[in-house]
Amino acid sequence: PPRSTPKPSSAASDVHKRQLRVGPDSAGAEPGPACYGRGGDQPTVTDANLVLGRLSHGTLLGGGMEVDVEASRRVIADKLAGPLGLSLEAAAEGMIRVVVATMTAAIRKLTVERGYDPRIFTLCPFGGAGPLHGAEIAREMNVDQVLVPLAPGVTSAVGLLMSQLREDNVRTQVELLSQSSPEQFVGVIDELESAARTRLAFAAGEYGLRTTVQFGMRYLGQGFDIAVEIPSGRPDLDAVIAAFHTAHERMYGFSREDQPVELVSIWVSVEVDLGVASLPQVDAAKTEAEPAANREVVYDGQHIDTPVFRRDDLGAGSAIKGPAVVEQLDSTTVLWPGQSGTVDQHGQLLLGVIS
């Protein structure tokens, strides 16, 4: 008879119950974090940052929203610190370490697992909470520079307004490339491109249109495919297959040039070339940056009296040294001890590595 699955020991079960996890559920705006005072009764990352002093104990949104730090302390103490036998600050820092690890894992999926070395990039944290954790994520990823946009909380909206207009047409076409001829793809590509250009005709008179063609390909028998850009016009299938081998090796560390390559889809994109949008320049700093306030912030268990700067007070050329907190209407940026920050001509805050 089949064996029954043994039940975990009480000790193992107890350890499992005591594992600290963050997400994937969110408290949202309603009821929100405990500090919002809207009925939230679960500790959130916002509560943890508030307890650690990384968010203002008084107000958020440039003074437009009051928060209750005692509610954050209470919910973290009752739900986490007490059951785990930790101090309040240790539990809060544990929450931050978990969420940083989660975000780091997500970045690795977009970089390391696709064959890109994250160390050659600049980390750009945005959103209301991104700059709170940007320095720690960069340290985990060994990224040398962090760029905090001028308005992190609305960067997604700015990106939407600055992005190009594009139409994508995809057609499924499964066949072995070794048994195909270039001519049979020319008509399909022309048809997909023509349909996309027709939908973008309203912009064609003023702006140029640019076409990109990609083949979705895989090794025969694989359950996933890779999109590889190919030159427009009559495709050179030998070059297309070689490009797929190269892309596969870059993404997964190996290629199988002895295996047949299968086409899965033809993807044609037509983009309106609106030109490169330029960011406005900010005024140069007239004086050395001065903090608007000071407060105690916890870094790796250390309580450090930390200057708090207003982002609006930092002009081009301003320089600050960590530990420091930079507050603005839509976000808060944390600089760690040993980290420096400068403001470029566009008002973007550039953070160096944590020494």
Salt bridges, closest charged atoms under 4 A:
ASP14 OD2 - ARG18 NE 3.08
GLU30 OE2 - ARG38 NH1 3.79
GLU70 OE2 - ARG73 NE 3.76
GLU93 OE2 - ARG54 NH2 3.62
ASP117 OD2 - ARG119 NH2 2.93
GLU136 OE1 - ARG54 NH1 3.38
GLU167 OE1 - ARG199 NE 2.98
ASP168 OD2 - ARG166 NE 3.16
GLU183 OE2 - ARG234 NH2 2.96
GLU191 OE2 - ARG171 NH2 2.92
GLU193 OE2 - ARG197 NE 3.00
GLU262 OE1 - ARG218 NE 2.85
GLU271 OE1 - ARG210 NH2 2.35
ASP273 OD2 - ARG210 NH1 3.65
GLU296 OE1 - HIS303 ND1 2.90
GLU327 OE2 - ARG295 NH1 2.89
